Amino acid sequence: MIRKTYLGLIGILLLLSTESFAQSVSLTQNENGVDFKLGDRVVLTYQTATAKVPDGVKKDYEKSGFIHPITSPSGQVLSRIQPKDHYHHYGIWGPWTRATIGGREVDFWNLGDGKGRVDFGEILSMKEAGGAAELNVRQNHLDLTAPERERLAIKEDLRIKVKPADQGRYSVDYTTTISTPLEGGILLDDYRYGGGIGFRATEVWGDANSTILTSEGNDRKTADGTAAKWIIVQGETKDKSGKSGILFLSHNTNKAHPEPLRVWPEGQYDGQGNVFIEFCPIRHESWAMQKNHNYTLKYRMIVFDGELSPQEAEAYWKAFVK
């Protein structure tokens, strides 16, 4: 009888595990970009088309090559683009900010300055296999103020892979490989913004209804400038649980790992619609890129409804880097 009961429990656990991974991820290309569908629901879009800005806003802020929207498994939109306080913020993206090229400063992040930008170049491949889906794209980092003419400064191959995870969650691998064709290379200057992976959250979240927690136990008050293996960003949504969020993981092979963070503190922009976080490998130390040398950064996101505990976050990180 004990053996039968034990085998029955094993069967239930296997069934639950199978149900967790029952849905597959598929890809659909349209005029705006590439949609990742988990079952019959679009959970993430990589935008290939240029996002137009409202009338009266500088056209320099128009951009392609970013993730938005990204939604929770139940369909809650978690990202935001072109907020009025920062028209150059685009959901999930990672341009470099202060870069030195031939003695000049080039800024690929602050689009309104007109010095540089990052846009979608081309789709390299699209794959569906084993219940997961993968998109590989080329993104072009353009130096707009080069002495002779606009030129390519950094080419970036971005890999986005989405697959189901446990407990109805899903994971997103975000792997970026950059290189420069320029003689003399590029110096990515140390600065509090730049590269890695940045996230501007839904305008619904602010100080009162969202939380931030890092692997080192820091929150929104203390996290900025500290290093972390992972960071949980979660807040109130219309999911039946009342909450949704994203766990961001940094791979242990990344530059400056555990990676420095940029986290907007409490009170920023009146405490409303103000959730921004970023893994920023050049926060405290510049990064010299040599010509035709590849540099890779690996990140993973676990997207969830409800709450995700620090213990779960640590387990996800260990699975990511093993």
C-alpha positions in Angstrom: 0.0 0.0 0.0 2.8 2.4 0.9 4.5 1.6 -2.5 1.3 2.3 -4.4 0.7 5.6 -2.6 4.3 6.6 -3.3 3.9 5.8 -7.0 0.6 7.7 -7.1 2.3 10.8 -5.7 5.1 10.5 -8.3 2.5 10.2 -11.0 0.7 13.4 -9.8 4.0 15.3 -9.7 4.9 14.2 -13.2 1.4 15.2 -14.5 1.7 18.6 -12.9 5.2 19.0 -14.4 3.9 18.0 -17.9 1.0 20.5 -17.6 3.4 23.3 -16.7 5.2 22.8 -20.0 2.1 21.8 -22.1 2.0 25.0 -24.0 4.5 25.7 -26.9 5.9 29.0 -28.1 5.4 30.0 -31.7 6.5 33.0 -33.9 4.5 35.2 -36.1 5.9 38.0 -38.2 3.8 41.0 -39.1 4.3 44.6 -40.3 5.4 45.8 -36.8 7.7 43.0 -35.8 7.8 39.5 -34.5 5.3 38.2 -32.0 6.1 35.3 -29.6 2.9 33.4 -28.7 2.7 31.2 -25.7 -0.2 28.9 -26.7 -2.7 31.3 -28.2 -1.6 34.4 -26.4 1.1 36.9 -27.6 3.4 37.4 -24.6 6.3 39.4 -26.2 6.9 41.5 -29.4 10.2 42.4 -30.8 9.6 45.5 -32.9 11.2 45.8 -36.3 9.2 48.8 -37.5 10.0 52.3 -36.4 7.8 53.5 -33.6 6.5 57.0 -34.4 6.4 59.7 -31.8 3.4 62.0 -31.1 3.1 65.3 -33.0 5.4 68.0 -31.7 8.0 65.6 -30.4 11.4 65.4 -32.1 11.6 62.8 -34.8 15.0 61.8 -33.5 13.2 59.9 -30.8 11.6 57.5 -33.2 13.2 54.1 -33.0 13.0 50.4 -33.9 14.7 47.4 -32.4 13.3 46.8 -28.9 11.0 44.5 -26.9 7.5 45.9 -26.3 5.1 44.9 -25.1 6.1 42.1 -22.8 3.2 40.7 -20.9 2.7 38.4 -17.9 1.3 34.9 -18.6 -2.2 36.2 -18.0 -1.8 39.1 -20.4 -0.8 42.0 -18.1 1.3 44.5 -20.0 4.5 45.1 -18.0 6.6 47.4 -20.3 6.2 50.9 -21.6 7.7 53.0 -24.5 8.1 56.7 -25.1 7.0 58.0 -21.7 6.8 61.8 -21.6 9.6 62.1 -19.1 12.0 60.0 -21.3 10.8 59.6 -24.9 14.0 57.5 -25.6 12.9 54.7 -23.2 11.8 51.7 -25.1 10.4 48.8 -23.1 13.3 46.3 -22.9 16.5 47.5 -24.7 20.2 48.1 -24.1 22.0 50.9 -26.0 25.4 52.2 -24.8 25.5 55.7 -23.5 28.8 57.5 -23.4 31.2 56.0 -25.9 34.5 57.5 -27.1 35.3 57.0 -30.8 38.3 58.7 -32.2 38.4 61.2 -29.4 34.7 62.1 -29.8 31.8 61.4 -27.5 29.0 59.4 -29.1 25.8 58.6 -27.2 23.7 55.8 -28.6 21.1 56.1 -25.7 19.9 59.7 -25.6 18.4 59.9 -29.0 17.4 63.5 -28.7 21.1 64.6 -28.8 21.4 63.3 -32.4 24.9 61.8 -31.8 24.0 58.1 -32.1 21.2 55.6 -32.1 20.5 51.8 -32.3 18.0 50.4 -34.8 16.8 47.1 -36.1 18.9 45.9 -39.1 17.7 42.5 -40.3 16.3 39.2 -39.2 19.0 36.6 -39.2 16.9 33.6 -38.3 13.6 32.4 -36.8 13.3 29.0 -35.2 10.6 26.9 -33.4 11.6 23.6 -31.8 11.1 21.6 -28.6 8.2 23.9 -27.4 10.5 27.0 -27.6 10.9 29.8 -30.1 14.0 31.8 -31.0 14.6 35.0 -32.9 18.0 36.2 -34.0 18.4 39.8 -35.3 21.0 42.3 -36.2 20.9 45.7 -34.6 23.0 48.6 -35.9 24.6 51.1 -33.5 25.1 54.2 -35.7 27.6 57.0 -35.2 25.7 60.0 -36.6 28.4 62.6 -36.2 31.4 60.9 -37.7 33.7 63.3 -39.6 32.9 62.2 -43.1 29.4 60.6 -42.8 27.1 58.5 -40.7 28.6 55.1 -40.1 28.2 51.8 -38.4 30.0 51.8 -35.1 28.8 48.6 -33.4 27.1 45.6 -34.9 25.0 43.7 -32.5 23.6 40.2 -32.9 20.6 39.8 -30.5 19.2 36.4 -29.6 15.7 36.2 -28.0 14.5 32.8 -27.0 11.2 32.2 -25.2 10.1 28.9 -23.6 7.6 27.8 -21.0 8.7 27.6 -17.4 7.2 26.0 -14.2 4.1 27.3 -12.4 2.6 28.7 -15.6 5.5 31.2 -16.0 7.7 31.6 -19.0 11.4 32.5 -19.6 13.1 34.8 -22.0 16.8 34.5 -22.9 18.3 37.8 -24.1 21.8 37.3 -25.4 23.6 40.2 -27.0 26.9 39.9 -28.9 28.6 43.1 -30.0 31.6 44.0 -32.1 33.0 47.1 -33.8 34.5 47.3 -37.3 36.3 50.5 -36.5 40.0 50.9 -36.5 41.2 51.9 -33.1 38.1 50.3 -31.5 35.7 52.0 -29.1 35.9 52.9 -25.4 32.5 52.4 -23.7 32.9 55.0 -20.9 32.0 54.3 -17.3 28.6 55.8 -16.6 25.4 55.0 -14.6 23.5 54.1 -17.8 24.5 52.0 -20.7 24.3 48.6 -22.4 23.4 45.5 -20.6 19.6 45.2 -20.4 17.3 48.0 -19.4 13.6 47.9 -18.5 11.1 50.7 -18.3 8.0 49.3 -16.6 4.3 50.0 -17.1 3.1 53.4 -16.2 0.8 51.8 -13.6 3.7 51.0 -11.3 5.2 53.5 -8.9 6.5 53.7 -5.3 3.2 52.8 -3.7 2.3 49.6 -5.7 5.5 48.0 -6.8 8.6 46.5 -5.2 12.2 45.8 -6.2 14.5 43.2 -4.6 18.0 42.1 -5.5 20.1 39.0 -4.8 22.0 41.0 -2.1 18.8 42.0 -0.3 18.7 45.6 -1.6 15.4 47.3 -2.4 14.5 50.5 -4.3 16.0 52.7 -1.6 19.4 51.0 -1.6 19.9 49.0 -4.9 21.2 51.8 -7.1 24.9 51.4 -7.8 25.1 48.0 -6.1 26.0 44.7 -7.8 23.6 41.8 -8.1 23.1 38.4 -9.7 19.4 38.9 -10.0 16.7 41.5 -9.5 12.9 41.0 -9.0 10.6 43.7 -10.2 6.9 43.2 -9.4 3.8 45.2 -8.8 0.0 45.4 -8.8 -1.8 44.2 -11.9 -5.3 43.1 -12.8 -4.3 39.4 -12.7 -6.5 37.4 -10.4 -3.6 37.2 -7.9 -3.3 41.0 -7.9 0.4 41.0 -8.9 2.8 40.3 -11.8 6.4 40.8 -12.5 9.7 39.9 -14.0 12.9 38.4 -12.5 16.0 39.5 -14.3 19.1 37.2 -14.2 22.7 38.1 -15.0 25.0 35.3 -16.2 28.2 34.8 -14.3 30.3 35.1 -17.4 29.1 38.7 -18.0 31.5 41.5 -17.6 31.7 42.9 -14.1 29.4 40.1 -12.7 27.8 40.3 -10.3 26.6 43.3 -12.4 26.2 46.9 -11.2 22.6 48.2 -11.3 20.9 51.4 -12.2 17.7 51.6 -10.2 15.6 54.7 -10.0 15.1 55.6 -6.3 11.9 56.3 -4.5 10.4 59.7 -5.2 11.6 59.9 -8.8 9.0 61.7 -10.9 6.6 62.1 -8.0 6.7 58.4 -7.2 4.4 57.6 -10.1 5.1 55.6 -13.3 8.8 55.7 -12.3 10.0 52.1 -12.3 13.3 51.7 -14.2 16.0 49.2 -13.7 19.1 48.2 -15.6 22.0 45.8 -15.5 24.9 48.2 -16.4 28.3 46.5 -16.8 30.1 49.8 -17.4 28.6 51.6 -14.3 32.0 51.7 -12.5 34.6 50.8 -15.1 35.0 51.6 -18.8 35.1 48.8 -21.4 37.6 48.9 -24.3 36.2 47.2 -27.4 38.9 46.0 -29.9 38.2 45.9 -33.7 36.4 42.7 -34.8 36.4 41.1 -31.4 33.1 39.7 -30.1 31.8 40.5 -26.7 28.8 38.7 -25.3 26.4 39.4 -22.4 23.7 36.9 -21.4 20.5 37.6 -19.5 17.4 35.7 -18.7 14.0 36.9 -17.6 11.3 34.9 -15.7 7.9 36.4 -16.3 5.2 35.6 -13.8 1.9 36.4 -12.3 1.5 36.4 -8.5 4.6 36.6 -6.4 8.1 35.2 -6.9 10.2 34.5 -3.7 13.9 35.2 -3.2 14.5 31.5 -2.8 12.9 30.8 -6.2 14.9 33.6 -7.8 18.2 32.1 -6.5 17.1 28.7 -7.8 16.3 30.2 -11.3 19.8 31.9 -11.3 21.6 28.6 -10.4 19.7 26.8 -13.2 20.7 29.6 -15.6 24.4 29.6 -15.0 25.0 25.8 -14.4 
